[in-house]
Amino acid sequence: MNFDLPMISANAKPEFRDVKSCAAWLETLPLINVGPSHGRLLGALEQLNCCEITPTERLQILELLREPVWFVQTELAKKFASRAVPLATPEREIFANVVALWSSYGQGYLHCLQGFASVNRALLAGSIQLVLACQRALWCAGRSIAEQQLCYQEVGENEWTLLHRLYSFAEEQKIVDQQVEHPVQKEQWKTTCMETYTQPLLLQLANPGEMTARQQALTARWLDRWGTNVRLKSSPPALSDKPVCPLAVDLAGDKGPVREHLEAGGTRRFLDATELAKSIRMRIALLQKGDAPEKLSLGDDVPPRLASHLLDLLFRLWCEDKPPRNPARQSAANKAELTSAMGALH
């Protein structure tokens, strides 16, 4: 539970230190002006992360900030989604600020986890506060990964390491299946640490670099609904479960999920998508029979042709036992030579 968090400083000057002052500060935040509001939220969270606050109070403050953070992040992400790569300077600055806010917001929940872990774990085991802080920290880590996928950036090792460590902690505390309020669709359904963890894994396996922003958004939205159909296990699915492929991930690693037949045991986990495969096949069949996408909980804003095409793609990527089309990308360092003038070019 020793995360690389900002140091607590006596010189920190947060805009608020408790729920009451936070609520008053939010009333002065002009969310209609997304850019300035985003900057103020980022600055406030950076100061809050350097301030000594009880984990319970910090958790309540972060939950109060959740809707404003989600709003400004969603609005600013529209400015770099589906843009040509490399991003222009203004778009890259916006992207960096969005990732920075997810990082600072997630660090607040990490502070909560470290604070809770410092007390008597026997008394805290399974508490709703612990589950909520862990799920929210996983959500922030997953959102940071999603923003990088949205503008076709390669997800770094630090992002995957943090995501895996958080899920390992949830496993250790035996809270992976405990439900909490969904961070966005709070009035519609609940979610768990396992569901929150598997979503960025499956989105990565969907080849987001070859998707449009619209396809990525639909896939993420569907995964929110299908989370209960995916299980993470310590051993791969049985052969009788084919054509479901044993998609694997190493909780002690710094990489995303892979399509490899790894040996079971240790920190290796396997995504069992058996129920997900059945669900997708059923929806594809019903779409072919003429059922409307909204009737199949795919959304009333999705044309049948797009829904059918995307479902077929996701089934092949998640559920068929096929090797990846391309080898994994490898980092390399090469010296590029540049010359000018006609004589040198000749």
C-alpha positions in Angstrom: 0.0 0.0 0.0 3.0 2.3 -0.4 2.0 4.3 -3.4 4.1 7.2 -4.8 1.9 9.9 -3.5 2.6 13.7 -2.9 4.2 14.3 0.4 2.0 15.7 3.2 3.2 19.3 3.8 2.4 21.8 6.5 2.6 24.5 3.8 -0.3 23.1 1.8 -3.1 25.6 1.3 -6.1 23.7 0.1 -9.3 25.5 -1.0 -11.2 23.3 1.5 -10.5 20.8 4.3 -13.9 19.4 5.0 -17.2 18.5 3.2 -18.9 21.7 4.2 -16.3 24.0 2.9 -15.9 21.9 -0.2 -19.7 22.2 -1.0 -19.4 26.0 -0.5 -16.4 26.1 -2.9 -18.2 24.1 -5.5 -21.0 26.7 -5.6 -18.4 29.2 -6.8 -17.2 26.9 -9.6 -18.5 28.0 -13.0 -18.8 24.7 -14.7 -20.1 26.3 -17.8 -16.6 27.6 -18.4 -15.0 24.2 -18.7 -11.4 25.3 -19.1 -11.0 27.5 -16.1 -13.1 25.2 -13.9 -10.9 22.3 -14.9 -7.8 24.3 -13.8 -9.3 25.2 -10.5 -10.3 21.6 -9.8 -6.8 20.4 -10.7 -5.2 23.0 -8.4 -7.5 22.3 -5.5 -6.9 18.5 -5.7 -3.2 19.0 -5.9 -3.2 21.0 -2.7 -5.7 18.6 -1.0 -3.3 15.7 -1.8 -0.6 17.5 0.2 -2.8 18.2 3.2 -3.3 16.0 6.3 -7.0 14.9 6.4 -8.6 11.9 7.9 -9.4 9.2 5.3 -13.1 9.3 6.1 -13.3 13.1 5.5 -11.1 12.9 2.4 -13.4 10.2 0.9 -16.5 12.3 1.5 -14.8 15.3 -0.2 -13.8 13.2 -3.2 -17.2 11.8 -3.6 -18.6 15.4 -3.6 -16.2 16.3 -6.3 -16.9 13.3 -8.5 -19.7 14.7 -10.7 -17.9 18.0 -11.4 -14.7 16.2 -12.2 -16.5 13.8 -14.5 -18.3 16.7 -16.3 -15.2 18.7 -17.1 -13.1 15.7 -18.0 -15.8 14.5 -20.5 -16.1 17.9 -22.1 -12.4 18.5 -22.5 -11.8 15.0 -23.9 -14.0 15.9 -26.9 -11.3 18.3 -27.9 -8.7 15.6 -28.6 -10.8 12.5 -29.3 -10.2 11.1 -32.8 -7.8 13.8 -33.7 -4.9 13.1 -36.1 -1.7 11.8 -34.5 0.5 13.4 -33.4 -1.7 15.9 -31.6 -1.3 19.6 -32.3 0.2 21.6 -29.4 -3.2 22.9 -28.0 -4.7 19.4 -28.1 -1.7 17.8 -26.5 -1.9 20.3 -23.6 -5.5 19.6 -23.1 -4.8 15.8 -23.1 -2.0 16.3 -20.6 -4.3 18.3 -18.3 -7.1 15.7 -18.5 -4.6 12.9 -17.6 -3.2 15.0 -14.8 -6.6 15.5 -13.3 -7.4 11.8 -13.3 -4.0 11.2 -11.7 -4.6 13.8 -8.9 -8.2 12.7 -8.3 -7.1 9.1 -8.1 -4.3 10.0 -5.7 -6.9 11.3 -3.3 -8.5 7.8 -3.2 -5.0 6.2 -2.8 -4.5 8.5 0.2 -7.8 7.1 1.6 -6.6 3.5 1.0 -3.3 4.2 2.8 -5.1 5.9 5.6 -7.5 3.0 6.0 -4.7 0.4 5.8 -2.9 2.1 8.7 -5.7 1.4 11.1 -6.8 -2.0 12.5 -7.5 -4.1 9.4 -9.5 -6.6 11.3 -12.0 -3.9 12.2 -12.0 -2.4 8.7 -12.1 -5.6 6.7 -15.0 -5.5 4.2 -16.1 -2.0 5.2 -18.1 -0.1 2.6 -15.5 2.8 2.9 -12.7 0.5 2.0 -14.6 -1.0 -1.0 -15.6 2.4 -2.2 -12.1 3.9 -2.0 -10.6 0.9 -3.9 -13.3 0.8 -6.6 -12.9 4.6 -7.2 -9.1 4.3 -7.3 -9.5 1.5 -9.9 -12.0 3.7 -11.8 -9.6 6.6 -12.0 -6.7 4.4 -13.1 -8.9 2.9 -15.8 -10.1 6.3 -16.9 -6.5 7.5 -17.3 -5.8 4.5 -19.5 -9.0 5.2 -21.5 -8.0 8.8 -22.2 -4.7 7.6 -23.7 -6.5 5.0 -25.8 -8.9 7.7 -27.0 -6.1 9.7 -28.6 -4.2 6.7 -29.8 -1.3 6.9 -27.3 0.4 3.8 -26.1 -0.5 3.0 -22.5 2.6 3.2 -20.3 3.9 0.7 -17.8 3.1 2.8 -14.8 -0.6 2.9 -15.6 -0.9 -0.9 -15.9 1.2 -1.4 -12.7 -1.1 0.8 -10.7 -4.2 -0.9 -12.0 -2.8 -4.3 -11.2 -1.6 -3.3 -7.7 -5.0 -2.0 -6.8 -6.8 -5.1 -7.9 -4.2 -7.2 -6.0 -5.1 -5.2 -2.9 -8.8 -5.8 -3.5 -8.1 -9.6 -3.8 -6.1 -9.5 -0.6 -8.9 -7.7 1.3 -11.5 -10.1 -0.3 -13.6 -7.3 -1.6 -13.5 -7.9 -5.3 -17.2 -8.8 -5.5 -18.6 -6.3 -3.0 -21.0 -3.8 -4.6 -20.8 0.0 -4.4 -22.7 2.7 -6.2 -21.6 3.1 -9.8 -19.4 6.3 -10.2 -21.4 7.6 -13.2 -24.6 5.6 -13.5 -25.2 5.8 -9.8 -29.0 5.6 -9.9 -29.1 2.7 -12.4 -26.8 0.0 -11.2 -24.0 -0.9 -8.8 -20.5 -2.1 -9.7 -17.6 -4.0 -8.1 -13.8 -3.9 -8.1 -13.6 -6.9 -10.4 -16.0 -5.3 -12.9 -14.0 -2.0 -12.8 -10.7 -3.8 -13.2 -11.7 -6.0 -16.2 -13.2 -3.2 -18.2 -9.9 -1.5 -19.2 -8.4 -5.0 -19.8 -11.2 -5.8 -22.3 -11.1 -2.4 -23.9 -7.3 -2.9 -24.5 -8.0 -6.3 -26.1 -10.5 -4.6 -28.4 -7.7 -2.9 -30.3 -8.7 0.7 -29.5 -6.0 2.0 -31.8 -8.1 0.8 -34.7 -11.4 2.1 -33.4 -13.1 5.5 -33.8 -14.0 7.5 -30.7 -17.6 6.5 -31.2 -16.7 2.8 -31.2 -14.6 3.2 -28.1 -17.4 5.0 -26.3 -19.9 2.4 -27.3 -17.6 -0.5 -26.2 -17.0 1.2 -22.8 -20.7 1.8 -22.3 -21.6 -1.8 -23.1 -18.8 -3.1 -20.8 -20.4 -1.1 -18.0 -23.6 -3.2 -18.5 -21.8 -6.5 -19.2 -19.4 -6.4 -16.3 -21.1 -9.2 -14.4 -20.6 -11.5 -17.4 -16.8 -11.5 -17.0 -15.0 -13.3 -14.2 -11.3 -13.2 -13.3 -10.0 -16.6 -12.2 -6.7 -18.1 -11.1 -6.9 -20.8 -13.8 -7.9 -20.7 -17.5 -11.4 -21.7 -18.6 -11.9 -25.4 -19.2 -11.6 -26.8 -22.7 -15.3 -27.4 -22.8 -15.8 -23.7 -22.6 -14.4 -23.1 -26.1 -14.5 -21.0 -28.3 -13.7 -18.7 -25.3 -10.0 -17.9 -25.2 -8.1 -17.8 -21.9 -7.1 -14.1 -21.9 -4.4 -13.7 -19.3 -2.9 -10.9 -17.2 -0.1 -10.8 -14.6 -1.0 -8.9 -11.5 2.7 -8.5 -10.7 3.6 -7.2 -14.2 3.6 -3.8 -15.9 1.8 -4.8 -19.1 -1.8 -5.1 -20.2 -3.7 -8.4 -20.9 -2.3 -10.9 -23.5 -3.7 -13.7 -25.6 -1.4 -16.4 -24.5 -1.7 -19.8 -22.8 0.2 -19.0 -19.7 0.7 -21.4 -16.8 -1.7 -21.0 -14.0 -0.6 -20.0 -10.5 1.1 -17.2 -8.7 0.0 -13.7 -9.8 -1.4 -14.8 -13.2 -5.2 -14.4 -13.7 -7.4 -15.4 -16.5 -10.5 -13.7 -17.9 -13.4 -16.1 -18.2 -15.6 -14.6 -20.9 -17.9 -17.6 -21.3 -21.0 -15.8 -20.3 -20.0 -12.7 -22.2 -19.6 -14.8 -25.4 -23.2 -16.2 -24.9 -24.6 -12.7 -24.4 -22.9 -11.2 -27.5 -23.9 -14.2 -29.7 -27.5 -13.8 -28.5 -27.6 -10.1 -29.4 -26.0 -10.6 -32.8 -28.7 -13.3 -33.6 -31.5 -11.0 -32.5 -30.2 -8.1 -34.5 -30.1 -10.3 -37.6 -33.8 -11.1 -36.9 -34.6 -7.4 -36.9 -34.7 -6.5 -33.2 -33.9 -2.9 -32.4 -30.6 -2.1 -30.6 -32.5 -0.3 -27.8 -34.5 -3.5 -27.1 -31.2 -5.3 -26.6 -29.9 -2.7 -24.1 -27.4 -1.4 -26.7 -28.7 2.1 -26.7 -31.4 4.0 -28.6 -28.7 6.1 -30.4 -27.0 3.1 -32.1 -27.9 2.2 -35.7 -28.5 -1.6 -36.1 -25.8 -1.9 -38.7 -23.2 -0.3 -36.4 -24.3 -2.4 -33.5 -24.1 -5.6 -35.5 -20.7 -4.8 -36.9 -19.2 -3.8 -33.6 -20.6 -6.8 -31.7 -19.2 -9.1 -34.3 -15.8 -7.5 -34.0 -15.8 -7.6 -30.2 -16.8 -11.3 -30.3 -13.9 -12.2 -32.5 -11.4 -10.2 -30.4 -12.6 -11.3 -27.0 -14.2 -14.7 -27.4 -12.5 -16.6 -30.3 -9.4 -18.6 -29.6 -7.2 -16.9 -32.1 -3.7 -15.4 -31.8 -3.3 -11.7 -32.1 -3.0 -10.4 -35.6 0.2 -8.5 -35.0 3.1 -9.1 -32.7 3.3 -6.9 -29.6 5.0 -3.5 -30.1 8.5 -3.3 -28.8 10.3 -0.2 -27.7 13.4 0.6 -29.7 16.0 3.4 -29.8 17.4 4.3 -33.2 19.5 7.3 -34.4 17.7 9.3 -37.1 20.0 11.2 -39.5 18.9 14.4 -41.1 20.7 16.2 -44.0 20.0 19.2 -46.2 21.3 20.9 -49.3 21.3 19.5 -52.8 24.9 18.2 -52.7 24.4 16.3 -49.4 21.1 14.8 -50.6 22.7 13.6 -53.8 
